[in-house]
Amino acid sequence: MDWEDFRYFTAIALAGSVRGAAEALAVNASTVTRRLDQFEARLGVRLFTRTHSGLQITRIGAEVIADLEGVAADLGGIERRLLGRDADLAGLLRITLPDVFALTPLLLDFAEFSIEYPAIKLELLSERPETQRLEVDVAVRITDEPPETMVGRRLGGFRLTAYASLDYLTLHDPGDDPDNATWIESGFAAAHAPHFKELHFASLAVGIKCTSLLSQLAAVKANMGVTILPCVLGDGEPTLSRVGSIERVDAQAVWLLFHPHLRGVARVHAFTEFLQDAFGKLQDALLGRIDDGSSATK
């Protein structure tokens, strides 16, 4: 039995395509196809049905995935117990971090941590669905319901409000002349403030739609319209301004989480303490407290 076959199979099931699995595994698509064909041939079953729209997992394939989840949990438990015996301030630390925080000064604190603890190597992972099944040491999550399988602490919250570029606002008035302004739609707003537009900018036509926070920030800086952004991003951009006197919206809480078996690991303890201090320093910016602490426009 080659466990690599199961790794390739799981990657394909998560991605739903050979190309997506190849990107996640950092290999060529032809390698993924060859491994899948060999795996199915050895098992004598079809794990996926090939269609014009991609790969559809079969009933047998779904059963294999369910079995693998149990195996992965067992193997992960073994690994975490072994890691729990590690008392050295050294080794790899795998962290998931939402994109919103990767765009803030928080990364400067990560740099300071690396200087203070040079033997601890940080690996930052995105919050893509496939990373949810990986063995992550520390997870920063935006949620009101942290998973019961992990322990940790609440780091605080963050707020959002409407922004546009200064150049855009010299030519458009979203409040008094909504027909002359457009709205930048985003997946981030849909997840964290789904009713914001209909409450404050219902008359604005939707212009560009962005699926990532990075593209949304780029769009509003490029004078493409009005959008909702985390205050820590919008207030930090000198070319942007808050729109009107709209109250800031509270998003879900920010949690710092890790597996219980890692509670005694020195590098995890050092990083979580460091991260809590970093978020404490960032709270005013996260909550949009600018100038005198009000929510008024710049």
N, C-alpha and C positions, 0 to 999 in steps of 0.2 A: 504493500500500500504506500502510495506517495502522497504525503500530506499536502504537497504543493498543488495537487489536482483539486483538493477541496478548497484551497485558498483561491484558486482561479475561479472555481465554480461559484463560490460565495461572492466574489467581486462582480461576476457577471449578473448574478441574481440581484444584487444591490443596485447596480448601474442600469440594468435593463437593456444593455447593448454591449457588443464586443468593444466598440470604440471607447465607451465610458469606462469599461473595466480596464482597458489598456492604459487609459490616463491615470486611473486610480493606482494601478500596479507599476506604472512607469515602465511599460514594455511596449513592444510593437503589437498592433492589432492582430497580425498574422500569428504571433506567438500565442495569443489568447485563443484564437480559433483552433490552432493545432492542438493545444492542451485540452480544449473542450472535446474535440473530436476523439482524441485518444482516450479521454476519461469515459465518454459514453460508450466507446467501442469495448473498453475493458469491462465495464459494468453490464453491457448488453441491454441498456435501456436508453430512452430519450429523456434527457433532463430539460430540454427546451424545444419548443416548436418554432421553426424558422418562418417568419412572416415578412411581408413587405414593410411593415411598420417597426420591425425589430424582432427581438427574441421574447417569446412568451413562455414562462416556466410551466412545466407540465405538473400533473398531480404528484407524480413520483418525485419530481424535482423539489416541489414544495415540502414533501415529507422529509427529504434529505436535509433541506434547510432547517426545518424544525428540530431534527435530531442534532444537527451541527451546533445550534444555539446552546443546547444543553452541554455538549462537549466543550464548546468555547468557554462557557461559564465555569466548568470544572477546571479547565486548564488555567483560566484567568485567576481562579481562587488559589491555585498552587503557586502561581507566579507572585501574587500579591503577598502570600504568606512568606515566601522566600525573601521578597523585597522588604518585608516588615522587619527582618532581622538585620537589615543594613543600617548601621549607626554612623556611617561615614558621610561627610559633607562632600560627596562626589557621586558621579554617575549621571545617567540620562534622566531628564524630567520632561515628560510629554504633557503638553497643556493645550486645551481647546479654549479659544478666545473669540467671542463674537466680533465681527468686522468693525462695529461701531467703536470698540475700544482699541482696536489696532490702529485707528486713525487719530487717536488722541495722544497727549504727551505721556501716556502710560508706558509706551515703548521705551522712553528715556529711563524710566525706573527699571525696566527689564535690563537695560544696558548697565545700569549701576549695579544690579544684582549680579550680573555676569562678571563684573570687575571685582566685586566683593567675594564672590564664590567661583573662582575660575575653574575649579574641578567639576562643577555642576554644569552640564551641557543642556541647554534649553532647546526643545523642539516644539514649535508652534503649529498647531493643526487648526484648520478651519472647522466650522460647524456644519459641514456637509453631512448628509444622511449616512454616508459610508463610515464616517469617523465615529458615529455613535456606537458601533460594534467593536471598535478598536480598544485596546487596553490603554486608557488615558489615565495619567497620574493625577492631574489637577484639571478641573473643569470650571470655567467661569460661565455661568448660565444666566440668561434673562428669563425669569419664570416666577410665577406665584405658587408653583407646586413642584418643589425640588423632588427628585426621585428618592424613594424610601431606601433604596439600596446604597445610597451614598450619604456621607456626613459632611458637615461643614458649618458655614456661618453666613449670615446675611451681610453683604458688603455695603448695601445702601440702595439708592434708587437713582433714576435719571429722568429728565423731563424733555419734552419736545415742544416746538412751536413753529410758526410759519416764518419762512425766510425767502428773500429774493435778493438779487444783486443790486447794488446801489445804482448801477447804470440802468438796469431794467426799471427800477422804480422812478427814475427821472422821466421815463417815457410812458409808463403805465401806472394806473391807479386801480389796483384790484378792488378797493372798497367802493369808490364812487363811480368807476367806469369798468365794471367787470367784463363787458363785451370786448374790451381792448386788452384783456390779460388772459393768460393761459395757466393751467395747472400741470405741474410735473407729478405724474402718478408714480407711486413706488410700492414695492412689495414690503418694505420696512414699515411704511405707514399703515398698510393693510394689516400687518401683524400686531402693531403696538398702539395705533390710534385709528381704528377703522372708520369712525364716524366724524373725524375732524373736518374733512372737506365739506360734507353736507351741512355741518353746523356753522361753518365760518365762510366757506367759499363755494356754496352750492351753485352759483351762477357761472363760475369759471369753466370754460371748456377745457377738456383734457387734451394736453399736447403730447409730449413725449412720455413714454412709459418706461420705467427703469426697474430692473429686477434685482439690482445690487445697490447697496448704499454708496459704493464708490462712484458708480455711474450717475446716481442721483445727485451727489455732491458736485460732480463735474458739470452736469447739466444746468444746475442753478447758477454756478459760477460763470457758465457760458451764456448767461442772459436768456435762458430758454423758458423762464416762467417762475411761478411761485410754487413752493413745496413746503413740506413739513420735515424738519430735521431735529436730531438731538441737539439740545442747546450747547453741549460741549463742542460740537462740530460747527454749528452756525455762528456762535459767538466768537469762535476762534479764527474765523475767516474775515480778514479786514475788508474784503470786497463785498461782503454780504451784510444785510440788515434785517432785523425782525420787521415783520409786516403788521402794521396797526398796533393795537394795544391788547392783543389776544392773550388770555391767560395761558400759562404753560400747562401742558398736559402731563400727568404722571404716567410713566410706563410701568411695566412690571418691575419687581425687585431684582437686584443683581445678587447672585449667590456664588460663593466660593465652595466647591464641592470636591471630595476625594473619597476613595474607598476606605472603609473602616480598617482594613488590614494595613493601610499605609499610615495609620495614626502615629506609629512610633518611628517612622523613617525620618532620619535627620534632615535630608535634603528637602523632603516634602514639608516638614515643619518650618524649616528656614524660609522656604519660598512662600508659604501661606502667610506667615507673619509679615514678611516683606510686602506681599501684595495687599494685605489689609491696611498697612500703613500708607501704601501708595494710593489706594482708593480713598482713604481718609483725606489726603491732601487734595484729591481731585473732586471732592463732593460739591464744593461751591460751583465749579464749572459744570458738573454733571446736572445739577439742579437749576442751572441758568441764573445764578445770582451774579449779576453784573453791576458794575458801578456802585450804586447805593443799595443793591440787593433787591431792587424792584424788577418787575417784568416789562418795564417800559422799553420802547424802541431805542436803538442807539442814536 
